[in-house]
Amino acid sequence: MAPRALLDNARAVRWAVGVGAAVLVALGIVLLFLLAQATNNRELYEQNYGRLFVLNVLVAGFLLAVILWIGLRLASRLRRGKFGSRLLVKLAAIFALVGIIPGMLIYVVSYQFVSRSIESWFDVKVEGALDAGLSLGRTTLDTLSNDFANKTRAAAAQLADLPDSTAPLALERLREQLSAVDVVLWSNSGQVIASAGQSRFQLSPERPTAQQLRTARMQRSMALVEGLEDLTPAGTTHARVKALAVVPAASVGLLAEPRFLQAVQPLPAALVANALAVQEANREYQERALGRQGLRRMYIGTLTLSLFLAVFGAVLLAIVLGNQLARPLLLLAAGVREVAEGDLSPKPVLQGKDELGGLTRSFADMTQQLADARSAVEKSMDQVDAARANLQTILDNLTAGVIVLDAQGRIQASNPGASRILHAQLADHEGQPLAGLRGMDSFAQAVQQQFDDFMGERRRQGADHWQQSFELNVAAAGNTGTAQAHILTLVARGAAMPGGARLLVLDDISEIVSAQRAQAWGEVARRLAHEIKNPLTPIQLSAERLEMKLAGKLQAPEQALLTKAVHTIVDQVDAMKRLVNEFRDYARLPAAQLQPVDLNALIGEVLQLYAREGDATSGAAQIPVQTELEARCPPILGDVQQLRQVIHNLLQNAQDATEGRAHREVVVKTQWNEAGRRVRLIVQDSGSGFPDNILKRAFEPYVTTKPKGTGLGLAVVKKISDEHGARIDLQNRSENGVIQGAQVSLSFGVAA
């Protein structure tokens, strides 16, 4: 997944999980707080414990479901091998262990503490102390009640002989005597006879019950404690001791109605508080003792539920925090993987202020810098490639040959011009010594020697290159598959390159040298024609005049000698004139008028002339001429007269070369090279071929193998081919090392 998609997905999941976790944690905290409050208030605890427990269980269950869902998602990511799953699981596990292990430790300690604390509450000594305190309080109250009852009975004895009319004064005195808050004298029927204290202001004071009157009549007095159960809102009570005693009626008579004296005295506040505290403590102790197991289960359940909430919250928080921590790392990892794959597009960043957010921003900046650097490098590489392509195009189209050699003379690189000049595919011999090429031994040694001398001179004088001309005899395969010998005149220049490489530049000046030679021979021929032709006519005329003057004046032998000498002079002058005319024709060869020419038709016309000559004469003309003309040859650009002269010269040379041979045959061929768009004229003979010294200079004037030849035939052919922009090749035909004849070929360009 791309970093931006990962960031968007993580942001959505983070918001959803974060909001849900926050809500659940807040709800859990509120429920725990309410549960703690209910635990402190027993009545509230008993009323709401069940509902609170169920709500906490639901929250814990929901948290557990969320944790299981997240765990399943992590397991699914891990099973699919999704990037970053192991890191996220590892971080979540670390945070979860950090939260769970301390929580479990606290739970175990708290469980033991709560369990043993509850048991310690119900110790036998505590229960005995509470019983003793309760008994002590009861005994104290009974003592106070009995003592107050005895005092009330004694006070009642003082009212035995007192009439009802004077009773109020006496009751007031008795109230002060008894330290009572209220004193009432009751009749037997429950009517108030007199009162003193609080009851005096009441319309109908609370009268004793029949049971209380009966008990007092039987025991002469009684006392009871009232108000211990009536607590006021302020936490106080109106506890009091009420005493009821029978007033003796000795002076009234047996038939007189008995009277009862009632006195009320408040109990001490401290005594009442202590008694109530002991009573309340004993009551709660007894209640809790009866619900000991339930109370223990409640506390342990609350503790366990709190543990679950804490653990689930810790796990959920661990996952959220782990995801929060892993998210920038995953973002960086995904970005690194994309960068490794070559994707330097802008990377997403985190806006947090922590170090990881800063790391993502630094990584994004680095990626942008890499992208800019790669763009710059690509731009530079494009420029380098363009420059290399331009340089390669220049090298490929250079007429000069370029060869890169190492220090040992091995070919490292070359251009097509070098292959064309040396007539060898140098690209197929890269890594091989130049001397390993056919016919290149002496040339390679000379070049190596020049480089060695140049390196030494460079160190001494700082020379930057060397230059030397060479004459090289190379052999190349022609269209017929036979070897063609070429004499090349080369100008070689050498220079040192970085890394120890050596640059060799070759220029083929063979054509230039040949043109210079042809021009020089033309100039020689023109001058010879001018210098020789002028005295020939006077010589011929003088000889003829001498013969005419001496005719009839000499003896027969002398006349015969004179006639023979004059005839010889005239014949030799004619021969000299013909030679001079040939020199003149070679020197004054007119410029070619190029136009479309059907080479096959032109050959046919020339061969018709040779056929008529064969019918009229014998000898050389009788040598058969075979033709192999390719009908697909298109018209070429040429001068008809000059091309006719070329064909005639080549056929004449071929027939002359086959004289005296057992197998005499001349073959004329035309070939069409569609790829190069060239038409080739080939003339083959079955003669003895050319010697090596003649083959190297065959196209120079006055170079011939014929005893009567002038050596201008091939020179004229070469000059006409140059005028037509044709390439001319001369070679010996051989088979199994035996020369079978010679071959001359010319390659012409076709008409547009």
MIMI-470333 format. One record per residue (C-alpha): x, y, z. Coordinates in Angstrom, 1 decimal. Layout:
# residues N
- xx,yy,zz
- X,Y,Z
...
# end
This chain:
# residues 752
- xx,yy,zz
- 0.0,0.0,0.0
- 1.2,3.5,-0.8
- 2.3,5.7,2.1
- -0.5,8.2,1.3
- -3.2,5.5,1.3
- -1.6,4.0,4.4
- -1.8,7.4,6.1
- -5.5,7.9,5.1
- -6.5,4.4,6.2
- -4.5,4.8,9.5
- -6.1,8.2,10.1
- -9.6,6.8,9.7
- -9.0,3.7,11.9
- -7.2,5.9,14.4
- -10.2,8.3,14.7
- -12.7,5.5,14.9
- -10.7,3.5,17.5
- -9.7,6.6,19.4
- -13.2,7.9,19.8
- -14.6,4.5,20.7
- -11.9,3.9,23.2
- -12.3,7.4,24.7
- -16.0,6.8,25.1
- -15.6,3.4,26.6
- -12.8,4.4,29.0
- -14.8,7.4,30.1
- -17.9,5.2,30.7
- -15.7,2.7,32.5
- -14.3,5.3,34.8
- -17.7,6.7,35.6
- -19.0,3.2,36.4
- -16.0,2.4,38.5
- -16.5,5.7,40.4
- -20.2,4.9,41.0
- -19.3,1.4,42.1
- -16.7,2.8,44.5
- -19.3,5.2,45.9
- -21.9,2.4,46.3
- -19.3,0.3,48.1
- -18.8,3.1,50.7
- -22.6,3.3,51.2
- -23.9,-0.1,52.2
- -27.6,0.7,51.5
- -26.8,2.3,48.1
- -24.4,-0.6,47.4
- -27.1,-3.2,48.2
- -29.7,-1.3,46.0
- -27.5,-0.6,42.9
- -24.8,-3.2,43.0
- -26.5,-5.5,40.6
- -27.2,-2.8,38.0
- -23.7,-1.4,38.3
- -22.2,-4.8,38.0
- -24.2,-5.6,34.9
- -23.2,-2.3,33.3
- -19.6,-2.8,34.1
- -19.8,-6.3,32.7
- -21.3,-5.0,29.5
- -18.6,-2.3,29.2
- -15.9,-4.9,29.8
- -17.5,-7.3,27.3
- -17.7,-4.6,24.7
- -14.0,-3.7,25.3
- -13.2,-7.4,25.0
- -15.1,-7.6,21.7
- -13.2,-4.5,20.4
- -9.9,-6.1,21.5
- -10.8,-9.4,19.7
- -11.8,-7.5,16.6
- -8.5,-5.6,16.6
- -6.7,-8.9,17.3
- -8.4,-10.6,14.4
- -7.5,-7.7,12.1
- -3.9,-7.9,13.2
- -3.9,-11.7,12.7
- -5.4,-11.2,9.2
- -2.8,-8.6,8.3
- 0.0,-11.0,9.6
- -1.4,-14.0,7.7
- -1.5,-12.0,4.5
- 2.0,-10.8,5.1
- 1.0,-7.2,5.0
- 3.9,-4.9,5.5
- 4.3,-3.6,9.1
- 2.1,-6.2,10.7
- 4.8,-7.8,12.8
- 6.0,-4.4,14.1
- 2.4,-3.4,15.0
- 1.9,-6.8,16.8
- 5.2,-6.4,18.6
- 4.4,-2.9,19.8
- 0.9,-3.8,20.9
- 2.2,-6.9,22.7
- 4.9,-4.8,24.5
- 2.4,-2.1,25.6
- -0.2,-4.8,26.6
- 2.4,-6.6,28.7
- 3.4,-3.4,30.4
- -0.2,-2.8,31.4
- -1.3,-6.4,32.1
- 1.6,-7.7,34.2
- 1.5,-4.8,36.8
- -2.3,-5.1,36.8
- -2.2,-8.8,37.5
- 0.3,-8.3,40.3
- -1.8,-5.6,41.9
- -4.9,-7.8,41.5
- -3.2,-10.8,43.2
- -2.0,-8.6,46.1
- -5.4,-6.9,46.4
- -7.3,-10.2,46.2
- -5.2,-11.6,49.1
- -5.6,-8.4,51.1
- -9.4,-8.2,50.6
- -9.9,-11.9,51.3
- -7.9,-11.8,54.5
- -9.2,-8.5,55.6
- -12.8,-9.6,55.5
- -12.0,-12.7,57.5
- -10.2,-10.5,60.0
- -13.3,-8.5,60.5
- -15.1,-11.5,62.0
- -12.6,-12.4,64.7
- -14.0,-14.0,67.9
- -12.4,-11.4,70.1
- -14.1,-8.6,68.1
- -17.4,-10.4,68.5
- -16.8,-10.9,72.3
- -15.8,-7.2,72.7
- -19.0,-6.1,70.9
- -21.1,-8.4,73.1
- -19.4,-7.2,76.3
- -19.8,-3.6,75.3
- -23.5,-4.2,74.6
- -23.9,-6.0,77.9
- -22.1,-3.2,79.7
- -24.4,-0.6,78.2
- -27.4,-2.6,79.1
- -26.2,-3.1,82.7
- -25.5,0.6,83.0
- -28.9,1.5,81.7
- -30.6,-1.0,84.0
- -28.6,0.3,87.0
- -29.6,3.8,86.2
- -33.2,2.8,85.7
- -33.4,0.8,89.0
- -31.7,3.6,91.0
- -34.1,6.1,89.5
- -37.1,3.8,90.3
- -36.0,3.5,93.9
- -35.7,7.2,94.3
- -39.1,7.7,92.7
- -40.6,5.1,95.1
- -39.1,7.0,98.1
- -40.5,10.3,96.8
- -43.9,8.6,96.4
- -43.8,7.7,100.1
- -43.6,11.4,100.8
- -46.9,11.9,99.1
- -48.7,9.3,101.0
- -50.6,11.6,103.3
- -50.6,14.7,101.0
- -54.0,15.7,99.7
- -54.4,16.3,96.0
- -54.8,20.1,96.5
- -51.3,20.6,97.7
- -49.7,18.1,95.4
- -48.4,20.6,92.9
- -46.0,22.3,95.3
- -44.9,19.0,96.6
- -44.3,17.7,93.1
- -42.1,20.7,92.3
- -40.0,20.0,95.3
- -39.7,16.3,94.4
- -38.7,17.2,90.8
- -35.8,19.1,92.0
- -35.0,16.4,94.5
- -35.0,13.7,91.8
- -33.2,15.9,89.1
- -36.1,15.0,86.9
- -37.4,17.0,83.9
- -41.0,16.0,84.5
- -43.0,14.7,87.5
- -46.7,13.7,87.2
- -49.1,12.4,89.8
- -51.6,10.0,88.2
- -54.8,8.7,89.5
- -55.7,5.0,89.3
- -57.9,5.7,86.3
- -55.1,7.4,84.4
- -56.1,11.0,85.1
- -53.5,13.7,85.9
- -53.8,14.9,89.5
- -50.9,17.3,89.5
- -47.7,17.8,87.5
- -44.4,19.7,87.5
- -42.0,20.2,84.7
- -42.6,19.7,81.0
- -46.0,18.0,81.3
- -47.4,21.1,83.0
- -47.6,22.8,79.6
- -49.2,19.9,77.9
- -53.0,19.5,77.6
- -52.9,15.8,77.6
- -49.6,14.3,78.8
- -48.8,10.8,77.7
- -50.2,8.6,80.4
- -48.8,5.2,81.4
- -50.1,2.1,79.7
- -52.3,-0.4,81.6
- -49.4,-2.8,81.6
- -47.1,-0.3,83.1
- -49.7,0.6,85.9
- -50.3,-3.1,86.6
- -46.5,-3.7,86.8
- -46.0,-0.8,89.2
- -48.9,-1.9,91.4
- -47.4,-5.4,91.6
- -43.8,-4.3,92.1
- -44.6,-1.0,93.9
- -42.3,0.7,91.3
- -40.9,0.2,87.9
- -38.6,2.0,85.4
- -38.0,1.9,81.7
- -35.7,3.6,79.2
- -37.3,5.4,76.3
- -36.1,7.2,73.2
- -33.0,5.2,72.3
- -34.5,4.3,68.9
- -35.6,7.9,68.1
- -32.7,9.6,66.4
- -33.1,13.2,65.3
- -31.9,14.6,61.9
- -28.9,16.1,63.8
- -27.8,12.7,65.0
- -29.0,13.2,68.6
- -31.6,11.4,70.7
- -34.1,12.2,73.5
- -33.3,9.1,75.5
- -34.7,9.2,79.1
- -35.5,7.0,82.1
- -39.2,6.9,83.1
- -40.0,5.7,86.6
- -43.5,4.8,87.9
- -44.1,4.2,91.7
- -47.3,3.6,93.7
- -48.1,6.4,96.3
- -48.9,4.7,99.6
- -52.4,5.4,100.9
- -52.1,4.5,104.6
- -54.0,7.6,105.9
- -56.7,7.5,103.4
- -58.1,4.1,104.0
- -58.4,0.8,102.4
- -61.1,1.8,100.1
- -59.2,4.9,98.8
- -58.1,4.8,95.1
- -54.4,4.3,94.6
- -52.2,7.0,93.0
- -49.1,6.8,90.9
- -46.0,9.1,90.8
- -44.3,9.3,87.4
- -40.8,10.9,87.1
- -38.8,11.3,83.9
- -35.1,11.9,83.9
- -32.9,12.4,80.7
- -30.0,10.0,80.2
- -26.4,11.4,79.8
- -25.7,12.2,76.1
- -22.3,10.4,76.2
- -23.8,7.3,77.7
- -26.6,7.3,75.1
- -24.1,7.9,72.2
- -21.8,5.1,73.4
- -24.7,2.8,73.9
- -26.1,3.5,70.5
- -22.7,3.1,68.9
- -22.1,-0.2,70.5
- -25.6,-1.3,69.6
- -25.2,-0.2,65.9
- -21.8,-1.8,65.6
- -23.1,-5.0,67.0
- -26.0,-4.9,64.6
- -23.8,-4.3,61.6
- -21.4,-6.9,62.7
- -24.2,-9.4,63.0
- -25.6,-8.5,59.6
- -22.2,-8.7,57.9
- -21.4,-11.9,59.7
- -24.5,-13.4,58.3
- -23.6,-12.1,54.8
- -19.8,-12.8,55.0
- -19.5,-14.9,51.8
- -21.7,-12.5,49.9
- -19.7,-9.6,51.0
- -16.5,-11.3,50.1
- -17.9,-12.2,46.6
- -19.0,-8.5,46.2
- -15.6,-7.1,47.0
- -13.7,-9.7,44.9
- -16.2,-9.2,42.1
- -15.7,-5.5,42.2
- -12.0,-6.0,42.3
- -12.1,-8.4,39.4
- -14.3,-6.2,37.3
- -12.0,-3.3,38.0
- -9.1,-5.5,36.9
- -10.9,-6.4,33.7
- -11.7,-2.9,32.9
- -8.2,-1.8,33.6
- -6.6,-4.7,31.6
- -9.0,-4.3,28.7
- -8.5,-0.6,28.7
- -4.7,-1.1,28.9
- -4.8,-3.5,26.0
- -6.9,-1.2,23.9
- -4.8,1.7,24.8
- -1.7,-0.4,24.0
- -3.1,-1.2,20.6
- -3.9,2.5,20.0
- -0.6,3.7,21.3
- 1.2,0.9,19.4
- -0.6,1.9,16.2
- 0.2,5.6,17.0
- 3.9,4.7,17.4
- 4.0,2.3,14.5
- 2.2,4.5,12.1
- 5.1,6.9,11.4
- 7.5,3.9,11.3
- 5.2,2.1,8.8
- 4.9,5.3,6.8
- 8.7,5.6,6.7
- 9.1,1.9,5.9
- 6.6,2.1,3.0
- 8.3,5.3,1.8
- 11.8,3.6,1.9
- 10.4,0.6,0.0
- 9.0,2.9,-2.7
- 12.3,4.8,-2.9
- 14.1,1.5,-3.2
- 11.8,0.7,-6.1
- 12.7,4.0,-7.7
- 9.5,5.9,-6.8
- 10.6,9.4,-5.7
- 7.1,10.9,-5.8
- 6.3,13.3,-2.8
- 5.8,11.4,0.4
- 3.1,12.1,3.0
- 4.3,13.5,6.4
- 2.9,13.7,9.9
- 2.2,17.0,11.4
- 3.1,16.0,15.0
- 5.8,17.8,16.9
- 7.5,14.7,18.2
- 10.7,13.2,16.8
- 8.9,10.7,14.6
- 6.9,13.4,12.9
- 10.0,15.3,12.3
- 11.6,12.1,10.9
- 8.8,11.7,8.4
- 9.2,15.4,7.4
- 13.0,14.9,7.0
- 12.4,11.8,5.0
- 10.0,13.6,2.7
- 12.5,16.4,2.3
- 15.2,13.9,1.6
- 13.0,12.1,-1.0
- 12.2,15.5,-2.7
- 15.9,16.2,-2.8
- 16.6,12.8,-4.3
- 13.9,13.4,-6.8
- 15.4,16.8,-7.7
- 18.8,15.2,-7.9
- 17.6,12.4,-10.1
- 15.9,14.9,-12.3
- 19.1,16.8,-12.6
- 21.0,13.6,-13.2
- 18.5,12.4,-15.8
- 18.7,15.8,-17.5
- 22.5,15.6,-17.4
- 22.3,12.0,-18.7
- 20.0,13.1,-21.5
- 22.4,15.8,-22.4
- 25.3,13.3,-22.2
- 23.3,10.8,-24.3
- 22.5,13.5,-26.8
- 26.1,14.5,-26.9
- 27.2,10.8,-27.2
- 24.6,10.3,-29.9
- 25.9,13.4,-31.7
- 29.5,12.3,-31.3
- 28.6,8.7,-32.4
- 26.7,10.2,-35.5
- 29.8,12.3,-36.2
- 32.1,9.3,-35.8
- 29.9,7.1,-37.9
- 29.8,9.6,-40.7
- 33.4,10.6,-40.6
- 35.4,9.7,-43.7
- 38.4,9.4,-41.3
- 38.8,6.2,-39.3
- 39.0,6.4,-35.5
- 40.4,3.5,-33.5
- 40.9,3.5,-29.7
- 43.7,1.2,-28.6
- 45.0,0.2,-25.1
- 48.6,0.3,-24.1
- 49.1,-3.3,-25.5
- 47.7,-2.4,-28.9
- 44.3,-4.1,-28.4
- 41.3,-2.6,-30.1
- 38.9,-1.0,-27.6
- 36.5,0.8,-30.0
- 36.3,1.9,-33.6
- 34.0,3.7,-36.0
- 32.7,2.5,-39.4
- 35.2,4.8,-41.2
- 38.1,2.7,-39.8
- 36.4,-0.5,-40.9
- 35.8,1.0,-44.3
- 39.4,2.2,-44.8
- 41.0,-1.0,-43.5
- 38.4,-3.3,-45.2
- 37.9,-5.2,-42.0
- 35.0,-5.3,-39.5
- 36.9,-3.9,-36.5
- 33.8,-4.1,-34.3
- 34.0,-7.9,-34.5
- 37.6,-7.8,-33.3
- 37.3,-5.5,-30.2
- 39.5,-6.7,-27.4
- 41.9,-8.3,-29.9
- 45.3,-6.9,-31.0
- 45.4,-4.8,-34.1
- 48.2,-6.9,-35.3
- 45.9,-9.9,-35.3
- 44.0,-8.6,-38.3
- 44.9,-10.0,-41.7
- 47.8,-8.1,-43.3
- 48.1,-5.7,-40.4
- 51.3,-7.0,-38.7
- 53.7,-4.5,-40.0
- 51.2,-1.6,-39.8
- 50.4,-2.5,-36.2
- 54.1,-2.7,-35.2
- 54.8,0.6,-36.9
- 51.8,2.3,-35.1
- 53.0,0.8,-31.7
- 56.5,2.0,-32.3
- 55.1,5.5,-33.1
- 53.1,5.5,-29.9
- 56.1,4.4,-27.8
- 58.3,7.1,-29.4
- 55.5,9.6,-28.9
- 55.1,8.8,-25.2
- 58.8,9.3,-24.6
- 58.8,12.5,-26.5
- 55.7,13.7,-24.7
- 57.3,13.3,-21.4
- 60.4,15.2,-22.6
- 58.9,17.9,-24.8
- 55.1,17.9,-24.1
- 54.0,16.8,-27.6
- 50.3,16.4,-28.0
- 50.2,14.1,-31.0
- 52.2,12.3,-33.7
- 51.5,12.0,-37.5
- 52.9,9.6,-40.0
- 52.0,8.3,-43.5
- 51.9,4.6,-44.3
- 51.4,2.6,-47.4
- 49.3,-0.5,-46.7
- 48.5,-3.5,-48.8
- 45.1,-4.8,-47.7
- 42.9,-7.6,-49.1
- 39.1,-7.5,-48.9
- 36.3,-9.8,-50.1
- 34.6,-8.7,-53.2
- 31.1,-9.4,-54.4
- 32.3,-12.6,-56.1
- 33.8,-13.8,-52.9
- 37.4,-13.5,-54.2
- 40.1,-11.5,-52.5
- 40.7,-8.0,-53.8
- 44.0,-6.4,-53.3
- 44.2,-2.7,-52.4
- 47.2,-0.4,-52.0
- 46.2,2.2,-49.4
- 48.1,5.3,-48.7
- 47.2,6.3,-45.1
- 47.9,9.3,-42.9
- 47.8,8.2,-39.3
- 47.7,10.5,-36.3
- 48.0,9.4,-32.7
- 47.3,10.9,-29.3
- 47.1,9.8,-25.7
- 43.7,9.5,-23.9
- 42.9,9.4,-20.2
- 43.3,6.0,-18.5
- 46.2,5.0,-20.7
- 44.1,4.6,-23.9
- 45.5,5.6,-27.2
- 43.6,7.3,-30.1
- 44.5,6.5,-33.7
- 43.0,8.5,-36.5
- 43.3,7.3,-40.1
- 42.8,9.2,-43.3
- 42.8,7.3,-46.7
- 44.6,9.6,-49.1
- 44.9,6.9,-51.8
- 42.4,8.7,-54.0
- 44.2,12.0,-53.4
- 47.5,10.5,-54.3
- 46.1,8.7,-57.3
- 44.4,12.0,-58.4
- 47.7,13.8,-57.9
- 49.5,11.2,-59.9
- 46.9,11.3,-62.7
- 47.2,15.1,-62.7
- 50.9,14.9,-62.8
- 50.9,12.4,-65.6
- 48.4,14.5,-67.5
- 50.7,17.4,-67.2
- 53.6,15.3,-68.3
- 51.6,13.9,-71.3
- 50.5,17.4,-72.3
- 54.1,18.7,-72.2
- 55.5,15.6,-74.0
- 52.8,15.9,-76.7
- 53.7,19.5,-77.2
- 57.5,19.0,-77.1
- 57.6,15.8,-79.1
- 54.9,16.4,-81.7
- 56.6,19.6,-83.0
- 59.9,18.0,-84.3
- 58.2,14.9,-85.7
- 56.7,16.6,-88.8
- 60.1,18.1,-89.9
- 61.8,14.8,-89.3
- 59.3,13.0,-91.5
- 59.4,15.7,-94.2
- 63.2,15.8,-94.2
- 63.4,12.0,-94.6
- 60.9,12.0,-97.5
- 62.7,15.0,-99.1
- 66.0,13.3,-98.8
- 64.7,10.2,-100.5
- 63.1,12.3,-103.2
- 66.4,14.2,-103.9
- 68.5,11.1,-103.9
- 66.2,9.0,-106.0
- 68.0,7.8,-109.2
- 71.4,9.2,-108.1
- 72.5,6.2,-106.0
- 73.4,2.7,-106.8
- 70.9,0.0,-106.3
- 72.2,-1.2,-103.0
- 72.5,2.3,-101.6
- 69.1,3.2,-103.0
- 67.6,0.1,-101.3
- 69.3,1.1,-98.0
- 68.0,4.7,-98.4
- 64.5,3.5,-99.1
- 64.5,1.2,-96.1
- 65.9,3.9,-93.8
- 63.4,6.5,-94.9
- 60.5,4.0,-94.5
- 61.8,3.2,-91.0
- 61.9,6.9,-90.2
- 58.4,7.5,-91.5
- 57.0,4.4,-89.6
- 58.6,5.4,-86.4
- 57.4,9.0,-86.8
- 53.9,7.7,-87.3
- 54.3,5.5,-84.1
- 55.5,8.5,-82.2
- 52.5,10.5,-83.5
- 50.1,7.9,-82.3
- 51.8,7.8,-78.9
- 51.6,11.6,-78.7
- 48.0,11.5,-79.7
- 47.3,9.0,-76.9
- 49.1,11.3,-74.4
- 47.0,14.2,-75.7
- 43.8,12.2,-75.3
- 44.7,11.2,-71.7
- 45.7,14.7,-70.7
- 42.7,16.3,-72.4
- 39.9,13.9,-71.5
- 36.8,16.0,-71.6
- 34.5,16.3,-68.6
- 31.8,13.7,-68.4
- 28.2,14.7,-69.5
- 26.2,12.5,-67.1
- 22.8,11.3,-68.2
- 20.7,8.1,-67.7
- 22.3,5.2,-69.6
- 21.2,1.6,-70.0
- 24.4,-0.2,-69.2
- 23.2,-3.5,-70.6
- 22.2,-2.0,-73.9
- 25.5,-0.1,-74.2
- 27.4,-3.4,-73.6
- 25.4,-5.0,-76.3
- 26.3,-2.3,-78.8
- 30.0,-2.6,-78.1
- 29.9,-6.4,-78.3
- 28.2,-6.1,-81.8
- 31.3,-4.2,-83.0
- 33.5,-7.0,-81.6
- 31.4,-9.6,-83.4
- 31.8,-7.8,-86.8
- 35.6,-7.5,-86.2
- 35.7,-11.3,-85.5
- 33.9,-11.9,-88.8
- 36.4,-9.8,-90.7
- 39.6,-10.8,-89.1
- 41.2,-13.5,-87.0
- 43.2,-13.4,-83.9
- 42.2,-11.6,-80.8
- 38.8,-10.8,-82.0
- 38.0,-14.5,-82.2
- 38.3,-14.9,-78.4
- 34.7,-15.5,-77.3
- 33.0,-13.0,-75.0
- 30.4,-14.4,-72.6
- 27.7,-12.1,-71.1
- 25.9,-12.4,-67.8
- 23.7,-9.3,-67.7
- 21.2,-8.9,-64.9
- 17.9,-7.6,-66.4
- 16.9,-5.8,-63.2
- 19.7,-3.3,-63.5
- 18.3,0.2,-63.6
- 19.8,3.0,-65.7
- 23.0,4.6,-64.4
- 24.3,8.1,-64.6
- 27.1,8.2,-67.2
- 28.6,9.6,-70.3
- 27.9,7.2,-73.3
- 31.1,8.0,-75.2
- 33.4,7.6,-72.2
- 31.6,4.5,-71.0
- 31.9,3.0,-74.5
- 35.7,3.8,-74.3
- 35.8,2.1,-70.8
- 34.1,-1.1,-72.0
- 36.3,-1.2,-75.2
- 39.5,-0.7,-73.2
- 38.5,-3.4,-70.7
- 37.5,-5.9,-73.4
- 40.7,-5.2,-75.3
- 42.9,-5.7,-72.2
- 41.0,-8.9,-71.4
- 41.4,-10.3,-74.9
- 45.1,-9.4,-74.9
- 45.6,-11.1,-71.6
- 44.1,-14.4,-72.8
- 46.2,-14.7,-76.0
- 48.4,-17.8,-76.0
- 46.3,-19.5,-73.2
- 44.8,-22.9,-73.7
- 41.5,-21.8,-72.3
- 40.6,-18.4,-73.7
- 37.4,-16.8,-72.4
- 36.2,-13.3,-71.5
- 33.1,-12.7,-69.4
- 31.2,-9.5,-69.0
- 28.7,-9.2,-66.1
- 26.3,-6.7,-64.7
- 25.0,-6.9,-61.1
- 22.3,-4.9,-59.3
- 22.8,-4.3,-55.6
- 19.4,-3.1,-54.4
- 20.5,-2.4,-50.8
- 23.4,-0.1,-51.9
- 21.5,1.1,-55.1
- 24.6,0.5,-57.2
- 25.1,-1.2,-60.6
- 28.3,-3.1,-61.0
- 30.2,-3.8,-64.3
- 32.6,-6.8,-64.1
- 35.0,-7.9,-66.8
- 36.9,-11.2,-66.3
- 39.6,-12.9,-68.3
- 41.3,-16.3,-68.2
- 44.8,-15.0,-68.5
- 47.8,-15.2,-66.2
- 46.7,-12.3,-63.9
- 48.8,-9.4,-62.7
- 52.1,-9.7,-60.8
- 52.1,-8.2,-57.3
- 54.3,-5.2,-58.4
- 52.0,-4.4,-61.3
- 48.8,-5.0,-59.3
- 49.8,-2.3,-56.8
- 50.3,0.3,-59.6
- 48.0,-1.0,-62.4
- 46.0,2.3,-62.7
- 49.1,4.5,-63.1
- 50.0,5.6,-66.7
- 52.7,3.6,-68.6
- 52.4,0.6,-66.3
- 51.7,-2.5,-68.4
- 52.5,-6.1,-68.8
- 52.1,-6.1,-72.6
- 55.3,-5.7,-74.6
- 53.7,-3.4,-77.1
- 51.3,-1.6,-74.7
- 51.5,2.0,-73.7
- 50.0,1.4,-70.2
- 47.3,4.1,-70.7
- 44.3,1.8,-71.0
- 43.6,1.2,-67.3
- 44.8,4.7,-66.5
- 42.1,6.1,-68.8
- 39.5,3.7,-67.3
- 40.5,4.9,-63.8
- 40.2,8.6,-64.8
- 36.8,8.0,-66.5
- 35.6,6.1,-63.4
- 36.7,9.0,-61.2
- 34.7,11.4,-63.4
- 31.6,9.2,-62.9
- 32.1,8.9,-59.2
- 32.4,5.1,-59.6
- 34.5,2.8,-57.5
- 37.0,0.7,-59.5
- 38.6,-2.6,-58.2
- 41.3,-4.8,-59.7
- 42.1,-8.3,-58.5
- 43.4,-11.6,-59.5
- 40.9,-14.5,-59.6
- 42.3,-17.6,-57.9
- 41.0,-21.1,-57.1
- 42.8,-23.4,-54.7
- 45.7,-21.0,-54.7
- 46.1,-21.0,-58.5
- 45.5,-17.8,-60.4
- 42.7,-18.3,-63.0
- 42.7,-14.8,-64.5
- 42.1,-11.2,-63.6
- 38.9,-9.2,-62.9
- 38.1,-5.5,-63.2
- 34.9,-4.1,-61.7
- 33.3,-0.7,-61.6
- 30.4,0.3,-59.4
- 28.1,3.1,-60.7
- 25.3,5.0,-59.0
- 21.8,4.7,-60.5
- 19.9,7.6,-62.1
- 17.3,9.2,-59.8
# end
